[in-house]
């Protein structure tokens, strides 16, 4: 009895100590946030330079100026997230702001998705048309960073040797776990429709299927073409010349970047300062005032007071069931769509999709709500990094679909994943005995493989959902069911190819989609409306409380080797998914 009491007291003390430590962390974080907010630079009256240091903020879908520091990493450093819409608006404002003389672009270590970099690049190109220059400076150019830098009037590079240059073209890697799972005794049962629907293949194969490899090659080549052609055109060379430079591995030293026409000049720190003071039109570098993009947005970008609104509805992340605040939760998102439908001040809606898909049931709910909204208000889609599978399901009915050139879309297919651990239990000496009321009561127990009737039952559900998906797309896009089936089968498409087969209407930015939606609502001028973002981004305190409570807002969907194994837990047995088979990160 005494031991029991001691144990209870020890547990209570542990909870008290944990609460105190969390309180201390909370206060430290508040102090950290106060320090970071107090260091915000003001916008000067003269000598102003808009500083786009892409490693100092994350370029994302929605702005988030007060992210909570990570408890898991015990790091109190905070990096703001700049939404692409705010970034583009800031560049438009800077183009007419007499205090801003030029943009200083530092693309190395860029934090953000490829579609956001693409839209930022287009905004920088528009900024140049105002007559103000863009000066880019790089030390370790890679695929994404050089793609962005190449838009500048001048591309400068540090003259120090020894840097890591990863301008090598795009590649993808796929991990296959069948051999490992066989050793562990795990049998994964994959039920799917679509010869290209490779989600789940990692668990049942030890190499790509021919269809999966084909779609990967076509997609990677198409994405690279979008990047390479833009970079080459900015440097006054052909796409073939640009690729030839990369393929021959001649970019060994900083001088090689100059001699091959990718960089204009090598500079040291003093030389860079001289270039900047000249462009800033000041005599002394000390009078050059760098204004960070987040600071400029805080000072200059604000919603215009207007009775009329164009709502940008962000479907950013995995589509999941329920009403949680993380990612695109079906019940919560459905209610938000309904709220926008009823809001008389919202005259049009842009659905910004940056989602690899996810739950079929959640996708159906969201699509139904969006269809109801579109009966009363214009609804236009804008695709970011991904608008695939469930992401395409919810958006294919919009009146017009814009996609970034680097968007990945399509993946019209369905799958269900059910692991069987019966061999694992035998290996470790555990015997499992099931008792049920009916013949197939323990079908989803994960303790035995499916029999033929159960496999047929699951396959019938997959076929039914696939048919629904194909018919939905056919009706929405004005295509025959047969044609959609040909381009579906789970196949993933890069934007340029998706445009050709009729899955999207135009290659364009979020701003293009906003302007088109406003025009549909008879709001021809940007002075006639304001842009409002939905849903609201979780506040610092909401994020902090979530972390202290042990659950985070959102998650990193890019799966490494360990993440692939954890994905077995992600896919609930017996549920059906319309999801992209993989995630991409451009480096």
Residue pairs with C-beta under 8 A, 6 or more apart in sequence:
22 548
25 71
25 548
26 544
26 548
28 76
29 68
29 69
29 76
29 544
32 69
32 76
32 77
32 78
33 66
33 78
33 540
36 78
37 66
40 292
40 294
40 295
40 298
41 289
41 290
41 291
41 292
41 295
42 291
42 295
42 299
43 99
43 291
43 295
43 296
43 299
43 300
44 99
44 289
44 291
45 99
46 99
46 282
46 287
46 289
47 101
47 280
47 281
47 282
47 287
47 288
47 289
48 97
48 99
48 100
48 101
48 280
48 289
48 291
49 100
49 101
49 102
49 103
49 104
49 276
49 279
49 280
49 288
49 289
49 290
49 291
50 90
50 91
50 94
50 100
50 102
50 103
50 104
50 291
50 293
50 296
51 104
51 106
51 290
51 291
51 292
51 293
52 103
52 104
52 105
52 106
52 107
52 120
52 293
53 106
53 292
53 293
54 105
54 106
54 107
54 108
54 109
54 110
54 111
54 112
54 145
54 148
55 106
55 108
55 109
55 110
55 111
56 79
56 292
57 79
57 80
57 81
57 82
57 111
57 292
57 293
57 294
58 79
58 80
58 81
58 82
58 111
58 112
59 81
59 82
59 84
59 87
59 110
59 111
59 112
59 113
59 116
59 117
59 120
60 81
60 82
60 83
60 84
60 112
60 113
60 116
60 316
61 83
61 84
61 116
61 314
61 316
61 352
61 354
61 384
62 81
62 83
62 85
62 314
62 316
62 533
62 537
63 80
63 81
63 82
63 83
63 86
63 297
63 537
64 80
64 81
64 83
64 537
64 538
65 80
65 81
65 294
65 298
66 78
66 80
66 539
66 540
67 78
67 79
67 80
67 81
67 540
67 543
68 78
68 540
68 543
68 544
68 547
69 75
69 76
69 77
69 78
70 547
71 547
71 548
72 547
79 111
80 294
82 293
82 294
82 297
83 533
84 115
84 116
84 119
84 120
84 384
84 510
85 312
85 510
85 511
85 514
85 531
85 533
86 297
86 301
87 116
87 119
87 120
87 123
87 293
87 297
88 119
88 120
88 123
88 509
88 510
88 511
89 297
89 301
90 293
90 296
90 297
90 300
90 301
91 103
91 123
91 124
91 126
91 127
92 123
92 126
92 127
93 296
93 300
93 301
94 100
94 103
94 127
94 132
94 296
94 300
95 126
95 127
95 130
95 132
96 130
97 300
100 132
100 291
101 132
101 279
101 280
101 281
102 132
102 133
102 134
102 135
102 279
102 280
103 124
103 127
103 132
103 133
103 134
103 135
104 135
104 137
104 276
104 290
105 124
105 134
105 135
105 136
105 137
105 148
105 149
105 152
106 136
106 137
106 138
107 136
107 138
107 144
107 145
107 146
107 148
107 149
108 138
108 139
108 140
108 141
108 142
108 145
109 140
109 145
110 117
110 144
110 145
110 148
113 354
113 384
113 385
113 586
114 144
114 223
114 227
114 385
114 404
114 406
114 584
114 586
115 354
115 383
115 384
115 385
115 404
115 406
115 407
116 384
116 385
117 144
117 147
117 148
117 406
117 586
118 226
118 404
118 405
118 406
118 509
119 404
119 509
119 510
119 511
120 148
121 147
121 148
121 151
121 230
122 509
124 134
124 148
124 151
124 152
125 151
127 134
128 134
128 151
128 153
133 152
133 153
133 154
133 279
134 151
134 152
134 153
135 152
135 153
135 154
135 156
135 275
135 276
135 279
136 148
136 149
136 150
136 151
136 152
136 154
136 155
136 156
137 156
137 157
137 158
137 267
137 272
138 145
138 146
138 149
138 155
138 156
138 157
138 158
138 263
139 157
139 158
139 160
139 163
140 163
140 164
140 165
140 166
141 149
141 157
141 165
141 166
141 167
141 257
141 262
142 165
142 166
142 167
142 587
143 166
143 167
143 168
143 169
143 170
143 227
143 586
143 587
144 586
144 587
146 167
146 231
146 262
147 227
147 230
147 231
149 155
150 230
150 231
150 234
150 235
150 262
151 230
151 234
154 264
154 265
154 275
155 262
155 263
155 264
156 263
156 264
156 265
156 266
156 267
156 272
156 275
157 254
157 257
157 258
157 263
157 265
157 266
157 267
158 254
158 266
158 267
158 268
159 254
159 266
159 267
159 268
160 254
160 268
161 253
161 254
163 254
165 251
165 252
165 257
166 587
167 246
167 251
167 262
168 246
169 224
169 228
169 243
169 246
169 247
170 220
170 223
170 224
170 227
170 586
171 220
172 216
172 220
172 582
172 584
174 202
174 208
174 212
174 216
174 582
175 202
175 561
175 564
176 201
176 202
176 205
176 206
176 207
176 208
177 202
177 203
177 564
177 565
178 203
178 204
178 205
178 206
179 206
181 187
181 188
181 203
184 424
185 421
185 422
185 423
185 424
185 426
185 427
186 419
186 420
186 421
186 423
186 424
186 568
187 419
187 420
187 422
187 423
187 449
188 200
188 203
188 204
188 417
188 418
188 419
188 420
188 568
189 417
189 418
189 419
189 420
189 449
189 450
189 455
190 200
190 201
190 203
190 204
190 415
190 416
190 417
191 415
191 416
191 417
191 418
191 455
191 458
191 459
191 462
192 199
192 200
192 413
192 414
192 415
192 416
192 462
192 490
193 413
193 414
193 415
193 462
193 463
193 465
193 466
193 489
193 490
194 412
194 413
194 414
194 466
194 488
194 489
194 490
194 491
195 209
195 211
195 489
195 490
196 211
196 212
196 215
196 411
196 413
196 489
196 490
196 491
196 492
197 411
197 413
197 414
197 415
197 489
197 490
197 581
198 208
198 209
198 211
198 212
198 215
198 490
198 581
198 582
199 389
199 413
199 415
199 490
199 577
199 579
199 580
199 581
199 582
200 415
200 417
200 571
200 581
201 208
201 209
201 212
201 581
202 564
203 417
203 419
203 568
208 216
212 581
215 491
215 492
218 494
218 497
219 408
219 492
219 493
219 494
219 497
222 493
222 494
222 495
222 496
222 497
223 406
223 408
223 494
225 239
225 496
226 405
226 406
226 494
226 495
226 496
227 406
228 239
228 242
228 243
229 239
230 405
231 242
232 238
232 239
232 241
232 242
235 242
235 261
235 262
236 261
237 261
245 251
245 260
245 262
250 256
250 260
251 257
251 260
251 262
254 263
254 266
255 266
257 263
258 264
258 265
258 266
267 275
273 285
273 288
274 285
276 285
276 288
277 283
277 284
277 285
277 287
277 288
280 287
280 288
280 289
282 288
291 299
303 530
303 531
303 532
304 527
304 530
305 530
306 528
306 529
306 530
307 345
308 345
308 347
308 521
308 523
308 528
308 529
308 530
309 343
309 345
309 346
309 347
309 529
309 530
309 531
309 532
310 346
310 347
310 348
310 349
310 350
310 514
310 517
310 518
310 521
310 523
310 529
310 530
310 531
310 532
311 340
311 343
311 346
311 348
311 349
311 350
311 531
311 532
311 533
311 534
312 349
312 350
312 352
312 510
312 514
312 531
312 532
312 533
312 534
313 336
313 337
313 340
313 349
313 350
313 351
313 352
313 534
313 535
314 352
314 354
314 533
314 534
314 535
315 328
315 333
315 351
315 352
315 353
315 354
315 355
315 366
315 391
315 394
315 395
316 327
316 328
316 352
316 354
316 355
316 384
317 326
317 327
317 328
317 354
317 355
317 554
317 557
318 327
318 328
318 355
318 356
318 357
318 358
318 555
318 557
318 579
319 327
319 328
319 330
319 355
319 357
319 358
319 359
319 362
319 363
319 366
319 390
319 391
319 394
319 579
320 326
320 327
320 328
320 329
320 330
320 358
320 359
320 362
321 329
321 330
321 331
321 359
321 361
321 362
322 329
322 330
322 331
322 332
322 362
323 329
323 330
323 331
323 332
323 335
324 332
325 332
325 538
325 542
325 546
325 553
326 551
326 552
326 553
326 554
326 555
327 358
327 554
327 555
328 355
328 358
328 362
328 366
329 362
330 359
330 361
330 362
330 363
330 365
330 366
331 362
331 365
332 535
333 362
333 365
333 366
333 369
333 535
334 365
334 366
334 368
334 369
336 534
336 535
337 366
337 369
337 370
337 372
337 373
338 369
338 372
338 373
340 346
340 349
340 373
340 377
340 534
341 369
341 372
341 373
341 376
341 377
346 377
346 532
347 377
347 378
347 518
347 521
347 523
347 529
348 377
348 378
348 379
348 380
348 517
348 518
348 520
348 521
348 523
349 373
349 377
349 378
349 379
349 380
349 517
350 379
350 380
350 381
350 382
350 510
350 513
350 514
350 517
351 370
351 379
351 380
351 381
351 382
351 394
351 395
351 398
352 381
352 382
352 384
352 510
352 513
353 381
353 382
353 383
353 384
353 386
353 387
353 391
353 392
353 394
353 395
354 383
354 384
354 385
354 386
354 387
354 391
355 386
355 387
355 388
355 390
355 391
356 386
356 388
356 389
356 390
356 391
356 557
356 579
356 580
356 583
357 363
357 386
357 388
357 389
357 390
357 391
357 392
357 393
357 411
357 577
357 578
357 579
357 580
358 389
358 390
358 577
358 578
358 579
359 390
359 575
359 576
359 577
359 578
360 390
360 393
360 414
360 465
360 575
360 576
360 577
360 578
361 575
361 576
362 390
363 390
363 393
363 394
363 578
364 393
366 394
367 393
367 394
367 397
367 472
370 379
370 394
370 395
370 397
370 398
371 397
373 379
374 397
374 398
374 399
377 521
378 399
378 517
378 520
378 521
379 397
379 398
379 399
379 517
380 398
380 399
380 400
380 401
380 402
380 513
380 516
380 517
380 520
381 387
381 395
381 398
381 400
381 401
381 402
381 513
382 402
382 403
382 508
382 509
382 510
382 512
382 513
382 514
383 395
383 401
383 402
383 403
383 404
383 407
383 409
383 495
383 504
384 404
384 407
384 510
385 404
385 406
385 407
385 408
385 584
386 407
386 408
386 409
386 580
386 583
387 395
387 403
387 407
387 408
387 409
388 408
388 409
388 410
388 411
388 492
388 579
388 580
389 410
389 411
389 412
389 413
389 577
389 578
389 579
389 580
390 577
390 578
390 579
391 409
391 580
392 409
392 410
392 411
392 412
392 473
392 503
393 469
393 472
393 578
395 401
396 472
396 473
396 476
396 477
396 503
397 472
397 476
399 520
400 505
400 506
400 513
400 516
401 503
401 504
401 505
401 506
402 504
402 505
402 506
402 507
402 508
402 509
402 510
402 512
402 513
402 516
403 409
403 495
403 498
403 499
403 504
403 506
403 507
403 508
404 495
404 507
404 508
404 509
405 495
405 496
405 507
406 494
406 495
406 586
407 494
407 495
407 498
407 504
408 492
408 493
408 494
408 495
408 580
408 584
409 492
409 493
409 494
409 495
409 498
409 503
409 504
410 487
410 488
410 491
410 492
410 493
410 498
410 503
411 490
411 491
411 492
411 578
411 579
411 580
411 581
412 469
412 470
412 473
412 484
412 487
412 488
412 489
412 490
412 491
412 578
413 466
413 469
413 488
413 489
413 490
413 491
413 578
414 462
414 465
414 466
414 469
414 576
414 577
414 578
415 462
415 490
415 576
415 577
415 579
416 458
416 461
416 462
416 571
416 574
416 575
416 576
416 577
417 568
417 571
417 573
417 577
418 444
418 446
418 450
418 458
418 573
418 574
419 446
419 568
419 573
420 446
420 447
420 448
420 449
420 450
421 446
421 447
422 432
422 447
422 448
422 449
425 431
425 432
425 447
432 445
432 447
432 448
434 441
434 442
434 445
434 447
434 448
436 442
440 453
440 454
440 457
442 448
443 450
443 454
444 573
444 574
446 573
450 458
458 574
461 576
462 576
465 576
465 578
466 488
469 488
469 578
470 481
470 484
470 485
470 488
471 481
473 479
473 484
473 488
473 503
474 480
474 481
474 483
474 484
477 484
477 502
477 503
479 502
483 502
487 493
487 501
487 502
487 503
490 581
492 580
492 581
493 501
493 503
495 504
495 507
496 507
498 504
499 505
499 506
499 507
506 512
514 531
515 526
518 524
518 526
518 528
518 529
521 529
523 529
538 546
538 553
542 553
543 553
546 552
546 553
557 583
558 583
558 585
559 566
559 567
559 582
559 583
571 577
